[in-house]
Amino acid sequence: MSLSKIKVIAFDADDTLWVNETFFRKAEEEFCELLVEYMPVEKANKLLFEVEMQNLPIYGYGIKPFTLSLIEAAIKISNGNMTIDLVQKLIEKGKQMLEEPIELIDGIDKTLHTLSKKYRLVMATKGDLLDQERKLIKSGLENYFHHIEIVSDKTEMHYQKLVKHLDISENEFLMVGNSLKSDVLPVLNIGAHAFHIPFHTTWVHEMVDEKIEHPNFKSFAKATDLLEIL
C-alpha cells in the first residue's frame, strides 16, 4: 500500500472520535424492560429493530429518529395500550441521550493533533446535523478539521461528491472509521483508501460478514496505530 499521495484524511465521528453506540444499546435494554409486561425482551428488541429499519429511509440516522422509533415500537408492542407516562419516559430517554457527556475514543486527540500537522483533516459522518454539530463542539476536536461533512447517509455518491469538493483525486483520499459498511466498502469502491478501527459495539445494521482483501485497506486496533504508518 502506497500512502505517499494521501492529502486528505477523513474521520468518521460516532465511535471513531467519540463513544456513541453504547448509549443506544443501553436505551434499547431500558426500552425492553419498560415493555416487558407486553412482550419478552428478545422479541421486543427484534420488533424495535424492524421499526428502525422501516423508518430509516424516512427519518435517517440519529437519536431523534431513534426516539420516534421507540414510541412507534412501543405502540405496536402494547397494541396501542401504552400509557402517556410511558410515552413521556421514552421522550425523556431521547433527551437524556442527546445530553450525554462526550467521551473521546482513547488516543484520538493525540492522533488528530499529530496528523493535522501533515494532512488536511475532515470529519465525515452521517446523522442529525444539529446533534453532530453539538457533539463536535463539546468534544473540543473542532479545530483539527479543515472541513466538516454531515450527510444523511454514506454512499459511493456521497464520497465522490466529497472528494470533488475537496479538489483532490480518489487516490489522495483516506477514510478512517469503525464501520465496514459505511466507512470502508463505499470508499474502496471509488478507488480511495480506507482504514478500519473497530469499536467494541457495532449496530447490527452496520455489520458486514465478508472478509475484505483490498490493497487500499488496513485494519488497526486503536487510533494511535495510524501514526506508525502516516
Buried (B, 14 or more C-beta within 10 A) or exposed (E): EEBEEBBBBBBBBBBBBBBBBBBBEBBBEBBBEBBEEBBEBEEBBEBBBEBBEEBBEEBBBBBBBBBBBBBBBBBBBBEEEBEEEBBEBBBEBBEBBBEBEBEBBEBBBEBBEBBBEEBBBBBBBBBBEEBBEBBBEEBEBEEBBBBBBBBBBBBBEBBBEBBEEBEBEBBBBBBBBBBBBBBBBBBBBBEBBBBBBBBEBBBEEBEBEEEBEBEBBBEBEEBBBBEEEB
